């Protein structure tokens, strides 16, 4: 009965329109709507469309000075950074931006 009175979206397009209505009605904020729309659209993408080519990746050199690393994290605004040592192809880990920012606060 509820589905008859308030039918849900039947397509991705309708779901995205519903999200826009939710934002207009102050059910969700604009950032949430954008994030949800991107998740919905990502379902139709291939890994190749989502991935960043290795030469364009923002990597952190483990031997770089702390201030340089902090500046890179703040200016690129990514949440994760591959960390390399020596050659860019020698990935030794992942730096989470939030961990670096917690360290800076401490």
C-alpha angles and dihedrals in degrees: 000000000000090000089054093051096040109021116197125229117288098197141029089255091055091046091054090048089051090053090052090051090049089053092048089051092049092244090125132012126244094259091054092048092051092048093049092047090052091051091051092048092046091063089074095048129096123230089253091058092051100041125089117229112252095243090055096049119114103235130182119227107221089214095054118111115267092245091055092050092048091049091051093049092049097045098045094043094209120147097219133033128191108233120215136186122210104337121034089238091061099085110183101174150322126275116211109213091217090058092052091048091050089052091051091053091051 
